[in-house]
Amino acid sequence: MEEKVTKAIQDDYPEEFAWCYGCGRMNEDGHHFRTALDGEQTITIYTPESEHTAIPGFVYGGVIASLIDCHGTGSAAIALHRKNGHEIGDGTEPPRFVTGSLKVDFLRPTPQGTPLKAIGSVEEIHPKKFKVDVEVWAADECCAKGEVIAVVMPANFMKK
């Protein structure tokens, strides 16, 4: 899998909202997940590091859950941004989402050393809530499926 995300929604988040351990570009120690549009679906490509091991040769499930979580909220941001008439990288600040619900089903052990591809399908279920179905693939095997209910971040979320 040689794919790469070049224009990610997370690149457009303002600095004060870019600290998430999963997808925040400002978090030096984070995963730096990057979510983009791929046709009508969304995509994140990520290769876990050696420290993300459950048992030798396999990825820790918490990393998979984190990937599904951040991919879901990023996918919802893309969907609402497009609904509002914008595209990734157009200079308009995208909406931010928080996780209302996260469901993960682990289908098979996820091999270490393989790029993972999260693929999302987004459905609006309320003006401020989106459901994102996510599949995580390692090469040609679907290793996990998840569902994220992403909620528009409340205006007072970052107020001190």
RACOR-V966015 format. One record per residue. N is the residue number from 1. RES is the residue in one letter. PHI is phi in whole degrees, -180 to 180 (999 if undefined). PSI is psi in whole degrees, 0 to 359 (NA if undefined). BURIAL is + if it has 9 or more other C-alpha atoms within 8 Angstrom, else -. Layout:
# RACOR-V966015
n & res & phi & psi & burial
N & RES & PHI & PSI & BURIAL
N & RES & PHI & PSI & BURIAL
This chain:
# RACOR-V966015
n & res & phi & psi & burial
1 & M & 999 & 110 & -
2 & E & -106 & 10 & -
3 & E & -67 & 155 & -
4 & K & -147 & 141 & -
5 & V & -87 & 121 & +
6 & T & -102 & 322 & -
7 & K & -119 & 100 & -
8 & A & -106 & 148 & +
9 & I & -62 & 326 & +
10 & Q & -64 & 336 & +
11 & D & -65 & 336 & +
12 & D & -96 & 355 & +
13 & Y & -68 & 137 & +
14 & P & -65 & 155 & -
15 & E & -52 & 320 & -
16 & E & -66 & 345 & -
17 & F & -113 & 17 & +
18 & A & -115 & 37 & +
19 & W & -111 & 2 & +
20 & C & -55 & 137 & +
21 & Y & -61 & 327 & +
22 & G & -79 & 308 & +
23 & C & -122 & 5 & +
24 & G & -80 & 122 & +
25 & R & -69 & 339 & +
26 & M & -84 & 344 & -
27 & N & -85 & 102 & +
28 & E & -56 & 327 & -
29 & D & -94 & 358 & -
30 & G & -79 & 180 & +
31 & H & -77 & 330 & -
32 & H & 63 & 44 & +
33 & F & -60 & 142 & +
34 & R & -133 & 122 & +
35 & T & -110 & 133 & +
36 & A & -135 & 170 & +
37 & L & -88 & 138 & +
38 & D & -136 & 90 & -
39 & G & 70 & 236 & -
40 & E & -97 & 1 & -
41 & Q & -111 & 174 & +
42 & T & -114 & 160 & +
43 & I & -144 & 142 & +
44 & T & -135 & 132 & +
45 & I & -113 & 131 & +
46 & Y & -150 & 135 & -
47 & T & -110 & 112 & -
48 & P & -61 & 149 & +
49 & E & -85 & 168 & -
50 & S & -61 & 330 & -
51 & E & -72 & 352 & -
52 & H & -92 & 41 & +
53 & T & -96 & 135 & +
54 & A & -87 & 299 & -
55 & I & -134 & 157 & -
56 & P & -49 & 127 & -
57 & G & 96 & 353 & -
58 & F & -135 & 147 & +
59 & V & -79 & 138 & +
60 & Y & -61 & 131 & +
61 & G & -61 & 331 & -
62 & G & -63 & 327 & -
63 & V & -68 & 320 & +
64 & I & -63 & 315 & +
65 & A & -62 & 318 & +
66 & S & -63 & 318 & +
67 & L & -61 & 314 & +
68 & I & -63 & 317 & +
69 & D & -59 & 304 & +
70 & C & -68 & 325 & +
71 & H & -64 & 321 & +
72 & G & -65 & 313 & +
73 & T & -69 & 323 & +
74 & G & -65 & 321 & +
75 & S & -64 & 319 & +
76 & A & -63 & 320 & +
77 & A & -62 & 318 & +
78 & I & -61 & 313 & +
79 & A & -61 & 313 & +
80 & L & -70 & 324 & +
81 & H & -60 & 315 & +
82 & R & -68 & 320 & +
83 & K & -60 & 326 & -
84 & N & -82 & 5 & -
85 & G & 89 & 19 & -
86 & H & -120 & 166 & +
87 & E & -130 & 159 & -
88 & I & -56 & 132 & +
89 & G & 82 & 8 & +
90 & D & -85 & 5 & -
91 & G & 91 & 358 & -
92 & T & -99 & 132 & -
93 & E & -66 & 126 & -
94 & P & -79 & 160 & +
95 & P & -68 & 155 & +
96 & R & -113 & 148 & +
97 & F & -125 & 155 & +
98 & V & -121 & 162 & +
99 & T & -84 & 123 & +
100 & G & -92 & 327 & -
101 & S & -157 & 144 & -
102 & L & -137 & 124 & +
103 & K & -125 & 131 & -
104 & V & -130 & 132 & +
105 & D & -117 & 120 & -
106 & F & -89 & 119 & +
107 & L & -93 & 327 & -
108 & R & -161 & 160 & -
109 & P & -59 & 139 & -
110 & T & -96 & 119 & -
111 & P & -69 & 141 & +
112 & Q & -76 & 153 & +
113 & G & 81 & 10 & +
114 & T & -121 & 132 & +
115 & P & -60 & 138 & +
116 & L & -102 & 143 & +
117 & K & -121 & 116 & +
118 & A & -94 & 129 & +
119 & I & -121 & 127 & +
120 & G & -120 & 147 & +
121 & S & -122 & 130 & +
122 & V & -110 & 138 & +
123 & E & -134 & 126 & -
124 & E & -76 & 128 & -
125 & I & -116 & 355 & -
126 & H & -172 & 154 & -
127 & P & -56 & 338 & -
128 & K & -118 & 11 & -
129 & K & -137 & 137 & +
130 & F & -128 & 143 & +
131 & K & -103 & 129 & +
132 & V & -122 & 120 & +
133 & D & -93 & 130 & +
134 & V & -127 & 136 & +
135 & E & -116 & 139 & +
136 & V & -113 & 121 & +
137 & W & -112 & 140 & +
138 & A & -119 & 111 & +
139 & A & 56 & 240 & -
140 & D & -105 & 20 & -
141 & E & -119 & 130 & -
142 & C & -81 & 117 & +
143 & C & -98 & 335 & +
144 & A & -154 & 153 & +
145 & K & -131 & 148 & +
146 & G & -148 & 166 & +
147 & E & -134 & 129 & +
148 & V & -119 & 128 & +
149 & I & -98 & 111 & +
150 & A & -102 & 133 & +
151 & V & -116 & 136 & +
152 & V & -56 & 131 & +
153 & M & -61 & 127 & +
154 & P & -61 & 148 & -
155 & A & -59 & 329 & -
156 & N & -91 & 8 & -
157 & F & -57 & 319 & -
158 & M & -100 & 4 & -
159 & K & -71 & 141 & -
160 & K & -99 & NA & -
